[in-house]
Amino acid sequence: MQKIMVLGVGNILREDEGVGIHATQALSRRELPPNVEILEGGTAGIELLHLIEEVDHLVVIDAMDAKAEPGAIFKFQPGDVSVFPDNFGMSFHQVGLLEVLNMAKILDKLPETMIFGIQPQSMDWGLELTPALEAKLPRLLDLVEDYIKEINS
């Protein structure tokens, strides 16, 4: 079986900005195939490079400000970022993550990558997700699990 890494990124101290971390914590409580590794990447950047180059498939979960309705879920590959509107907002850790993915690509170490993003409602200080994102979290997790099943089939 191919090695799959699910990487949750974001700042757990900033409400919905931490959705990637909350999602990986919730996924770790689900029964996933043995070839799936779950990693909380936080706001790490280039230090993730050596971890992702060891896997066949990378699944990233993160908050992303696409100026959409809170809780809107997006599924895309790294090269698709250019299709987002000009007002699409990226946080510093997302820019760092894209740099890591680009560096891995240059080094010919980029695994097949899928990003699941979700529109935050609030990125104020706080340890909990807003009710809007908390309500969408199960759907996000189901989509990630479906993608993992698709890879493994």
Secondary structure, DSSP 4 states (H G I P E B T S, - for coil): ---EEEEEES-TTBGGGGHHHHHHHHHTTS---TTEEEEEEET--GGGHHHHTT-SEEEEEEE-B-S--TT-EEEE-GGGGGGS-TT-B--HHHHHHHHHHHHHHHTT-PPEEEEEEE--S--SSBSS--HHHHHHHHHHHHHHHHHHHHHH-
